[in-house]
Amino acid sequence: MMFECQQVTKRYLGQTALNKVTLQLPQGKMIGVIGPNGSGKTTLLKLLAGLCQPSEGKVLVGGRVLKRRDAAKIAYLSELDAFYSFFTVEETLHFFASQFGDLNVAKAEQMLQFLNLDAQVKVSHLSKGHRGRLKLVLALARDVPLKEGKVLGCYDADEIRSHYGQSLTEWMKRVYEGRQDVLTD
């Protein structure tokens, strides 16, 4: 078992985002978190990434309580863009490598080619879909130290299917080569 939630509740200013969630996410599986807007998908992923703490209950990884410092060991793909618009794709890659010592630049460059992302284009000139691909590269290229590596994030399955003619699962298997666990919403 890699991730586990035990009676997890998360509140934001009195608003309950998750209420007494109990789940076990087995190692070695690709798992999709599906639900309507506002149902707590992103909150769940942030809890599993160690980016926030539950209001009640426990989040465990490998049988121990997940702490904020564990977030450095988990690659989390936010739905928000956190790019400098004046950087090129290549400059963004190298900036992230300077911030995350576990980012495998060679693997990221291979993924840029696979995803048809031009490294010389400025981030401000990327479409929403291409910015999403760049975020995916930056998350998947990290060699996170948690056993076998984890990536938590959001992917647009319809865009992947329309551009690559394959399901999200098939695409992730090709891109994610060698990793064991991917959680998506």
C-alpha positions, 0 to 999 in steps of 0.5 A, spaced: 500 500 500 502 506 498 497 512 499 491 511 504 486 516 507 483 514 514 477 518 515 480 524 512 476 531 512 478 537 509 475 544 511 476 551 508 474 557 512 468 552 514 466 549 507 467 542 507 471 539 501 472 532 503 468 529 509 470 522 512 474 519 506 477 513 507 481 509 501 487 505 500 491 506 493 495 500 492 502 501 489 503 499 481 496 502 479 494 508 475 488 511 478 483 516 476 479 521 480 473 522 477 467 527 479 464 534 478 467 541 479 467 542 487 467 535 489 474 535 492 478 531 487 484 537 487 483 537 495 484 530 495 490 530 491 493 536 495 492 532 501 496 526 498 502 530 495 503 533 502 501 540 500 496 541 505 494 537 512 487 534 513 482 538 518 481 531 521 483 524 520 490 521 517 493 521 510 499 515 510 504 514 505 508 507 506 504 506 512 507 513 516 503 519 516 504 524 511 508 530 513 509 537 509 516 536 508 514 529 504 511 534 498 519 535 496 519 527 494 512 527 490 511 530 483 505 534 483 502 537 477 497 543 479 491 545 474 494 552 475 500 555 471 506 557 475 510 559 469 514 565 467 511 567 461 517 571 458 521 564 458 522 559 453 520 552 454 527 550 454 528 556 459 522 553 463 525 546 463 532 549 466 529 553 471 525 548 474 531 543 474 534 549 478 528 548 483 527 541 483 534 537 483 531 531 482 528 533 475 531 529 469 533 534 464 534 528 459 528 525 460 524 532 460 527 533 453 525 526 450 518 528 452 518 535 449 520 531 443 514 526 444 509 531 445 511 536 439 513 541 444 518 546 441 523 548 446 524 555 443 517 557 443 516 562 449 511 560 454 506 566 453 505 563 446 503 556 448 496 554 447 492 552 453 493 545 451 501 546 450 502 549 457 498 543 460 503 538 456 509 542 459 506 541 466 506 534 464 513 534 462 515 537 468 512 533 473 513 526 469 521 528 468 522 528 476 525 522 479 522 523 486 525 519 491 519 516 494 519 508 492 518 508 485 516 515 484 509 518 484 505 523 480 499 527 482 495 531 477 490 533 472 490 531 465 485 532 459 483 526 457 479 528 451 485 533 448 490 527 449 485 522 445 484 527 439 492 529 438 494 522 439 489 517 437 489 513 444 486 513 451 489 517 456 491 510 459 495 508 453 498 515 453 500 515 460 503 508 459 508 510 454 510 517 457 511 514 464 515 509 462 518 505 468 514 509 473 509 505 478 504 510 480 500 515 477 494 519 480 490 523 476 483 527 476 
